[in-house]
Amino acid sequence: MKGRKPRQDELELWRTVAKSVQPRARQMPDPAAHPTPKPQEPRKPVSHLTRLPEISGGRAPLKDDLAPSVSHGLRSQPVKMDRKTYLRMQRGKLKPDARIDLHGMTLDRAHSALTRFVLSSHSSGRRLLLVITGKGKHRDEGGPIPVRLGVLRHQVPEWLRMPPLSSAVLQITEAHLSHGGGGAYYVYLRKPR
């Protein structure tokens, strides 16, 4: 769209105004008057900090469980074994070579039984073990310090990651629903030397 040409009197007015205008003096901003905002740290997602309440099984919902769940911790571990075998194991398609049930055992008894079981299974050439811990009972009496649900369920993965068992264990993952789900673990062992 073309505009019209300015008339002579408009050009003279423009020149007069342009002569009277002086450039504005540049002033440096006063840092005290306008502080620069500090860069904000990225906010961490809240999803891994708070656990959604479990209503199933008659258990009371856990409101302030700030520790990440065991299954979340195991899922975040890198896959160290053959991917195809790992996926078959996750789907419950592999049959465990041996199993141990730690239900009702004390921590000391369960730890020694698990150690014997894993080391003897490794020396006899077994690869896939099923370790049943149970989901645990709700024993929180409402005190100021929350009690963790399923002591064995939380402790067994830690034991499997520590010596002497860590040298035999290649992968730990939560069992498929057909083999116990959240109350059991698959323990995939390294090949014996």
C-alpha positions as CSV (number, residue, x, y, z in Angstrom):
1,M,0.0,0.0,0.0
2,K,1.6,3.3,-1.1
3,G,1.2,6.4,1.0
4,R,0.9,9.9,-0.3
5,K,3.8,12.2,-0.5
6,P,4.1,14.7,2.3
7,R,3.2,18.3,1.5
8,Q,5.7,21.1,1.7
9,D,4.4,22.5,5.0
10,E,4.5,19.0,6.6
11,L,8.1,18.6,5.6
12,E,9.0,22.0,7.1
13,L,7.3,21.1,10.3
14,W,9.1,17.8,10.5
15,R,12.5,19.6,10.0
16,T,11.7,22.1,12.8
17,V,10.8,19.4,15.2
18,A,13.9,17.2,14.3
19,K,16.2,20.2,14.9
20,S,14.7,20.9,18.4
21,V,15.1,17.3,19.6
22,Q,18.3,16.5,21.4
23,P,19.6,12.9,21.9
24,R,18.7,11.5,25.3
25,A,21.7,11.1,27.6
26,R,22.4,7.4,28.3
27,Q,22.3,6.6,31.9
28,M,23.8,3.5,33.4
29,P,21.2,1.7,35.5
30,D,21.8,1.8,39.2
31,P,22.3,-1.8,40.3
32,A,21.0,-1.1,43.8
33,A,17.8,0.4,42.5
34,H,17.1,-2.5,40.2
35,P,18.7,-5.7,41.5
36,T,18.9,-8.5,38.9
37,P,17.0,-11.5,39.9
38,K,19.0,-14.6,40.9
39,P,18.5,-17.5,38.5
40,Q,16.2,-20.0,39.9
41,E,17.2,-23.6,40.3
42,P,15.0,-26.0,38.3
43,R,12.3,-27.5,40.5
44,K,12.6,-31.2,41.1
45,P,9.5,-33.2,40.3
46,V,7.5,-34.1,43.3
47,S,6.4,-37.5,41.9
48,H,9.3,-39.4,43.3
49,L,9.1,-37.8,46.7
50,T,5.6,-38.6,47.6
51,R,3.9,-41.9,47.2
52,L,0.3,-42.1,46.2
53,P,-1.9,-43.6,48.8
54,E,-2.5,-47.3,48.6
55,I,-6.2,-48.1,49.3
56,S,-6.1,-51.8,48.3
57,G,-5.7,-54.5,50.8
58,G,-7.3,-52.6,53.7
59,R,-4.1,-50.7,54.4
60,A,-4.1,-47.2,55.5
61,P,-2.7,-44.7,53.0
62,L,0.9,-43.6,53.6
63,K,1.0,-39.8,53.4
64,D,4.6,-38.8,54.0
65,D,6.7,-41.6,52.6
66,L,9.6,-39.5,51.3
67,A,11.9,-42.3,50.3
68,P,11.6,-43.6,46.8
69,S,9.9,-47.0,46.5
70,V,11.9,-50.2,46.1
71,S,10.3,-50.9,42.7
72,H,11.2,-47.3,41.5
73,G,14.8,-47.8,42.6
74,L,15.1,-51.2,40.8
75,R,13.4,-49.8,37.6
76,S,15.9,-46.9,37.5
77,Q,18.9,-49.3,37.5
78,P,20.6,-49.9,34.1
79,V,20.0,-53.3,32.4
80,K,23.2,-55.2,32.7
81,M,22.0,-58.5,31.1
82,D,20.9,-59.4,27.6
83,R,18.0,-57.1,26.8
84,K,15.9,-59.9,25.1
85,T,16.2,-62.1,28.2
86,Y,15.5,-59.2,30.5
87,L,12.2,-58.4,28.7
88,R,11.2,-62.1,28.8
89,M,12.0,-62.2,32.5
90,Q,10.0,-59.0,33.1
91,R,6.9,-60.5,31.3
92,G,7.2,-63.7,33.5
93,K,8.1,-65.9,30.5
94,L,11.2,-67.3,32.1
95,K,10.9,-70.0,34.7
96,P,13.1,-69.5,37.8
97,D,15.7,-72.2,38.3
98,A,15.3,-72.1,42.1
99,R,13.3,-70.2,44.7
100,I,13.5,-69.2,48.4
101,D,10.7,-68.0,50.6
102,L,11.8,-65.6,53.4
103,H,8.3,-65.1,54.8
104,G,8.2,-64.8,58.6
105,M,12.0,-64.9,59.0
106,T,13.9,-62.4,61.2
107,L,16.4,-60.1,59.5
108,D,19.4,-62.1,60.7
109,R,18.0,-65.5,59.7
110,A,16.8,-64.2,56.3
111,H,20.2,-62.6,55.6
112,S,22.1,-65.8,56.3
113,A,19.6,-68.0,54.4
114,L,19.7,-65.6,51.4
115,T,23.5,-65.6,51.4
116,R,23.7,-69.4,51.5
117,F,21.0,-69.8,48.8
118,V,22.5,-67.3,46.3
119,L,26.1,-68.5,46.7
120,S,25.2,-72.2,46.4
121,S,22.9,-71.5,43.4
122,H,25.7,-69.5,41.7
123,S,28.2,-72.3,42.3
124,S,25.8,-74.9,40.9
125,G,25.3,-72.9,37.7
126,R,21.8,-71.6,38.2
127,R,21.0,-68.3,36.5
128,L,17.5,-67.1,37.5
129,L,16.4,-67.2,41.1
130,L,13.1,-66.2,42.7
131,V,13.4,-64.6,46.2
132,I,10.0,-64.2,47.9
133,T,9.9,-61.6,50.7
134,G,6.2,-60.8,50.9
135,K,4.8,-57.3,50.8
136,G,5.0,-56.8,54.6
137,K,2.4,-56.0,57.2
138,H,1.2,-52.6,58.2
139,R,2.7,-52.2,61.7
140,D,2.8,-48.4,62.1
141,E,1.5,-47.6,65.5
142,G,1.2,-43.9,64.6
143,G,4.3,-42.8,66.4
144,P,6.4,-39.7,65.5
145,I,8.8,-41.8,63.4
146,P,7.1,-43.7,60.5
147,V,7.8,-47.5,60.3
148,R,8.6,-48.8,56.9
149,L,6.2,-51.3,55.3
150,G,7.9,-54.6,54.5
151,V,11.3,-54.7,56.1
152,L,12.5,-57.7,54.2
153,R,11.1,-56.3,50.9
154,H,13.3,-53.2,51.4
155,Q,16.4,-55.0,52.8
156,V,16.8,-57.8,50.3
157,P,17.9,-55.6,47.3
158,E,20.4,-53.9,49.6
159,W,21.9,-57.3,50.6
160,L,22.1,-58.4,47.0
161,R,24.1,-55.3,46.1
162,M,26.7,-55.8,48.9
163,P,29.6,-58.3,49.1
164,P,29.7,-61.3,49.0
165,L,26.5,-61.5,47.0
166,S,27.3,-58.6,44.6
167,S,30.0,-60.7,42.9
168,A,27.4,-63.3,41.9
169,V,24.4,-61.1,41.1
170,L,24.0,-59.5,37.7
171,Q,20.5,-58.0,37.8
172,I,17.7,-57.6,40.4
173,T,14.2,-56.8,39.4
174,E,10.7,-57.0,40.8
175,A,9.0,-60.3,39.9
176,H,6.1,-60.6,37.5
177,L,2.7,-60.8,39.0
178,S,2.5,-64.6,38.2
179,H,5.6,-65.1,40.4
180,G,4.6,-62.8,43.3
181,G,4.7,-59.3,41.9
182,G,5.8,-56.7,44.5
183,G,6.4,-59.3,47.2
184,A,9.1,-61.1,45.2
185,Y,12.3,-60.4,43.2
186,Y,14.0,-62.0,40.3
187,V,17.7,-62.3,40.9
188,Y,19.7,-63.0,37.7
189,L,23.1,-64.4,38.4
190,R,26.4,-64.1,36.5
191,K,27.8,-67.1,34.7
192,P,30.1,-69.1,37.1
193,R,33.8,-68.9,36.3
